[in-house]
Amino acid sequence: MEASKSVSYLGTVRGRLGYLPLANFLIYATGGLAYGGANISFNGWQIKMDQPVELGPGQISSSQNLVGWTAGGGAEWMFNSNWSAKVEYMYYNLGGITTQSGGYVTRVWMPGTYVNAIPYGQVIGLTQTRVSSSTIDGNIVRAGVNYHFNFASAPVVAKF
Protein backbone atom coordinates (compact mmCIF):
# COMPACT_ATOMS: atom_id res chain seq x y z
CA MET A 1 0.00 0.00 0.00
CA GLU A 2 1.32 3.40 -0.93
CA ALA A 3 -0.16 6.83 -0.23
CA SER A 4 0.98 10.39 -0.85
CA LYS A 5 -0.35 13.90 -0.42
CA SER A 6 0.79 17.29 -1.69
CA VAL A 7 -0.21 20.94 -1.88
CA SER A 8 -0.01 22.44 -5.38
CA TYR A 9 -0.55 26.04 -4.23
CA LEU A 10 -1.13 27.87 -0.96
CA GLY A 11 -2.38 31.37 -0.24
CA THR A 12 -3.38 33.30 2.87
CA VAL A 13 -5.38 36.39 3.80
CA ARG A 14 -4.13 37.44 7.24
CA GLY A 15 -4.06 40.24 9.72
CA ARG A 16 -1.23 41.17 12.09
CA LEU A 17 -1.43 42.41 15.65
CA GLY A 18 1.81 43.48 17.23
CA TYR A 19 3.77 45.19 19.96
CA LEU A 20 6.67 47.66 19.59
CA PRO A 21 9.21 47.06 22.39
CA LEU A 22 11.51 49.49 20.52
CA ALA A 23 10.64 52.22 18.03
CA ASN A 24 12.04 50.15 15.14
CA PHE A 25 11.27 46.56 16.27
CA LEU A 26 7.86 44.85 15.97
CA ILE A 27 6.81 41.52 17.50
CA TYR A 28 3.51 40.29 16.08
CA ALA A 29 0.93 37.52 15.89
CA THR A 30 -0.74 36.77 12.58
CA GLY A 31 -3.75 34.72 11.57
CA GLY A 32 -6.60 34.38 9.14
CA LEU A 33 -7.81 32.48 6.11
CA ALA A 34 -5.75 29.90 4.22
CA TYR A 35 -6.63 28.34 0.87
CA GLY A 36 -4.91 25.90 -1.44
CA GLY A 37 -5.02 23.07 -3.91
CA ALA A 38 -4.51 19.64 -2.36
CA ASN A 39 -3.82 16.28 -3.99
CA ILE A 40 -4.05 12.83 -2.47
CA SER A 41 -3.08 9.56 -4.14
CA PHE A 42 -3.55 6.02 -2.92
CA ASN A 43 -2.29 2.83 -4.53
CA GLY A 44 -3.56 -0.22 -2.70
CA TRP A 45 -4.10 -3.90 -3.24
CA GLN A 46 -5.12 -6.90 -1.24
CA ILE A 47 -4.49 -10.61 -1.58
CA LYS A 48 -6.75 -12.92 0.40
CA MET A 49 -4.95 -15.91 1.87
CA ASP A 50 -7.66 -18.41 0.89
CA GLN A 51 -7.84 -17.18 -2.73
CA PRO A 52 -5.17 -16.93 -5.42
CA VAL A 53 -6.77 -13.72 -6.63
CA GLU A 54 -5.45 -10.19 -6.12
CA LEU A 55 -8.21 -7.79 -5.23
CA GLY A 56 -7.89 -4.19 -6.60
CA PRO A 57 -8.67 -1.15 -6.63
CA GLY A 58 -5.27 -0.01 -7.90
CA GLN A 59 -4.60 3.74 -8.19
CA ILE A 60 -7.09 6.22 -6.72
CA SER A 61 -6.48 9.96 -6.56
CA SER A 62 -8.31 13.18 -5.86
CA SER A 63 -7.54 16.89 -6.23
CA GLN A 64 -9.54 19.55 -4.43
CA ASN A 65 -9.45 23.25 -3.64
CA LEU A 66 -9.66 23.63 0.14
CA VAL A 67 -10.21 26.53 2.53
CA GLY A 68 -8.96 26.53 6.12
CA TRP A 69 -7.11 28.68 8.62
CA THR A 70 -3.62 29.84 9.49
CA ALA A 71 -1.91 31.26 12.58
CA GLY A 72 1.62 32.22 13.51
CA GLY A 73 3.93 34.96 14.66
CA GLY A 74 7.07 36.84 13.83
CA ALA A 75 9.36 39.78 14.34
CA GLU A 76 10.25 42.68 12.04
CA TRP A 77 13.15 45.11 12.47
CA MET A 78 13.24 48.44 10.62
CA PHE A 79 16.99 48.89 10.07
CA ASN A 80 16.68 51.86 7.69
CA SER A 81 13.99 54.43 6.93
CA ASN A 82 12.62 52.27 4.08
CA TRP A 83 14.06 48.81 4.77
CA SER A 84 13.10 46.09 7.24
CA ALA A 85 14.06 42.47 7.88
CA LYS A 86 11.66 39.88 9.22
CA VAL A 87 11.43 36.30 10.45
CA GLU A 88 8.03 34.59 10.55
CA TYR A 89 6.52 31.24 11.51
CA MET A 90 3.12 30.14 10.21
CA TYR A 91 1.02 26.99 10.70
CA TYR A 92 -1.75 26.27 8.19
CA ASN A 93 -4.60 23.74 8.22
CA LEU A 94 -6.73 23.27 5.10
CA GLY A 95 -8.90 20.53 6.59
CA GLY A 96 -9.15 17.07 5.14
CA ILE A 97 -9.25 15.48 1.72
CA THR A 98 -10.70 12.04 1.01
CA THR A 99 -10.58 9.74 -1.98
CA GLN A 100 -12.27 6.41 -2.46
CA SER A 101 -12.63 3.71 -5.03
CA GLY A 102 -16.07 2.85 -6.26
CA GLY A 103 -17.67 -0.33 -5.04
CA TYR A 104 -16.56 -3.42 -6.88
CA VAL A 105 -17.36 -7.08 -6.60
CA THR A 106 -14.63 -9.57 -5.85
CA ARG A 107 -14.34 -13.30 -6.34
CA VAL A 108 -15.92 -15.27 -3.56
CA TRP A 109 -15.00 -18.82 -2.58
CA MET A 110 -17.87 -21.26 -2.56
CA PRO A 111 -17.50 -24.91 -1.49
CA GLY A 112 -15.63 -26.74 -4.19
CA THR A 113 -15.15 -23.86 -6.67
CA TYR A 114 -14.28 -20.23 -7.27
CA VAL A 115 -17.12 -18.17 -8.64
CA ASN A 116 -16.76 -14.89 -10.48
CA ALA A 117 -19.34 -12.54 -9.02
CA ILE A 118 -20.55 -11.09 -12.31
CA PRO A 119 -24.14 -9.82 -12.41
CA TYR A 120 -25.93 -12.69 -14.20
CA GLY A 121 -29.18 -12.95 -12.30
CA GLN A 122 -28.22 -13.22 -8.63
CA VAL A 123 -24.82 -11.73 -7.81
CA ILE A 124 -22.73 -13.67 -5.34
CA GLY A 125 -19.85 -11.53 -4.20
CA LEU A 126 -18.36 -9.09 -1.79
CA THR A 127 -18.60 -5.39 -2.55
CA GLN A 128 -15.66 -3.37 -1.25
CA THR A 129 -14.85 0.32 -1.15
CA ARG A 130 -11.39 1.61 -0.30
CA VAL A 131 -11.16 5.00 1.37
CA SER A 132 -8.06 7.09 1.90
CA SER A 133 -8.17 10.40 3.76
CA SER A 134 -5.63 12.83 5.13
CA THR A 135 -5.44 16.20 6.84
CA ILE A 136 -3.67 18.83 4.77
CA ASP A 137 -1.59 20.98 7.11
CA GLY A 138 1.96 22.21 7.46
CA ASN A 139 4.50 24.59 8.95
CA ILE A 140 6.27 27.43 7.17
CA VAL A 141 9.27 29.39 8.43
CA ARG A 142 10.45 32.28 6.33
CA ALA A 143 12.85 35.17 6.49
CA GLY A 144 12.85 38.21 4.27
CA VAL A 145 13.83 41.78 3.58
CA ASN A 146 11.10 44.33 2.78
CA TYR A 147 11.23 47.70 1.09
CA HIS A 148 8.58 50.14 2.32
CA PHE A 149 7.24 52.66 -0.20
CA ASN A 150 6.42 55.85 1.68
CA PHE A 151 4.30 57.80 -0.80
CA ALA A 152 2.49 59.83 1.84
CA SER A 153 4.03 63.03 3.07
CA ALA A 154 4.62 63.74 6.74
CA PRO A 155 1.45 64.32 8.78
CA VAL A 156 0.25 67.88 9.05
CA VAL A 157 0.09 69.24 12.58
CA ALA A 158 -2.18 72.20 13.08
CA LYS A 159 -1.24 74.88 15.58
CA PHE A 160 -3.80 77.30 16.89
C-alpha positions in Angstrom: 0.0 0.0 0.0 1.3 3.4 -0.9 -0.2 6.8 -0.2 1.0 10.4 -0.9 -0.3 13.9 -0.4 0.8 17.3 -1.7 -0.2 20.9 -1.9 0.0 22.4 -5.4 -0.6 26.0 -4.2 -1.1 27.9 -1.0 -2.4 31.4 -0.2 -3.4 33.3 2.9 -5.4 36.4 3.8 -4.1 37.4 7.2 -4.1 40.2 9.7 -1.2 41.2 12.1 -1.4 42.4 15.7 1.8 43.5 17.2 3.8 45.2 20.0 6.7 47.7 19.6 9.2 47.1 22.4 11.5 49.5 20.5 10.6 52.2 18.0 12.0 50.2 15.1 11.3 46.6 16.3 7.9 44.9 16.0 6.8 41.5 17.5 3.5 40.3 16.1 0.9 37.5 15.9 -0.7 36.8 12.6 -3.7 34.7 11.6 -6.6 34.4 9.1 -7.8 32.5 6.1 -5.7 29.9 4.2 -6.6 28.3 0.9 -4.9 25.9 -1.4 -5.0 23.1 -3.9 -4.5 19.6 -2.4 -3.8 16.3 -4.0 -4.0 12.8 -2.5 -3.1 9.6 -4.1 -3.5 6.0 -2.9 -2.3 2.8 -4.5 -3.6 -0.2 -2.7 -4.1 -3.9 -3.2 -5.1 -6.9 -1.2 -4.5 -10.6 -1.6 -6.8 -12.9 0.4 -5.0 -15.9 1.9 -7.7 -18.4 0.9 -7.8 -17.2 -2.7 -5.2 -16.9 -5.4 -6.8 -13.7 -6.6 -5.4 -10.2 -6.1 -8.2 -7.8 -5.2 -7.9 -4.2 -6.6 -8.7 -1.1 -6.6 -5.3 0.0 -7.9 -4.6 3.7 -8.2 -7.1 6.2 -6.7 -6.5 10.0 -6.6 -8.3 13.2 -5.9 -7.5 16.9 -6.2 -9.5 19.6 -4.4 -9.4 23.2 -3.6 -9.7 23.6 0.1 -10.2 26.5 2.5 -9.0 26.5 6.1 -7.1 28.7 8.6 -3.6 29.8 9.5 -1.9 31.3 12.6 1.6 32.2 13.5 3.9 35.0 14.7 7.1 36.8 13.8 9.4 39.8 14.3 10.3 42.7 12.0 13.1 45.1 12.5 13.2 48.4 10.6 17.0 48.9 10.1 16.7 51.9 7.7 14.0 54.4 6.9 12.6 52.3 4.1 14.1 48.8 4.8 13.1 46.1 7.2 14.1 42.5 7.9 11.7 39.9 9.2 11.4 36.3 10.4 8.0 34.6 10.5 6.5 31.2 11.5 3.1 30.1 10.2 1.0 27.0 10.7 -1.8 26.3 8.2 -4.6 23.7 8.2 -6.7 23.3 5.1 -8.9 20.5 6.6 -9.2 17.1 5.1 -9.3 15.5 1.7 -10.7 12.0 1.0 -10.6 9.7 -2.0 -12.3 6.4 -2.5 -12.6 3.7 -5.0 -16.1 2.9 -6.3 -17.7 -0.3 -5.0 -16.6 -3.4 -6.9 -17.4 -7.1 -6.6 -14.6 -9.6 -5.9 -14.3 -13.3 -6.3 -15.9 -15.3 -3.6 -15.0 -18.8 -2.6 -17.9 -21.3 -2.6 -17.5 -24.9 -1.5 -15.6 -26.7 -4.2 -15.2 -23.9 -6.7 -14.3 -20.2 -7.3 -17.1 -18.2 -8.6 -16.8 -14.9 -10.5 -19.3 -12.5 -9.0 -20.6 -11.1 -12.3 -24.1 -9.8 -12.4 -25.9 -12.7 -14.2 -29.2 -13.0 -12.3 -28.2 -13.2 -8.6 -24.8 -11.7 -7.8 -22.7 -13.7 -5.3 -19.9 -11.5 -4.2 -18.4 -9.1 -1.8 -18.6 -5.4 -2.5 -15.7 -3.4 -1.2 -14.9 0.3 -1.1 -11.4 1.6 -0.3 -11.2 5.0 1.4 -8.1 7.1 1.9 -8.2 10.4 3.8 -5.6 12.8 5.1 -5.4 16.2 6.8 -3.7 18.8 4.8 -1.6 21.0 7.1 2.0 22.2 7.5 4.5 24.6 8.9 6.3 27.4 7.2 9.3 29.4 8.4 10.5 32.3 6.3 12.9 35.2 6.5 12.8 38.2 4.3 13.8 41.8 3.6 11.1 44.3 2.8 11.2 47.7 1.1 8.6 50.1 2.3 7.2 52.7 -0.2 6.4 55.9 1.7 4.3 57.8 -0.8 2.5 59.8 1.8 4.0 63.0 3.1 4.6 63.7 6.7 1.5 64.3 8.8 0.2 67.9 9.0 0.1 69.2 12.6 -2.2 72.2 13.1 -1.2 74.9 15.6 -3.8 77.3 16.9 
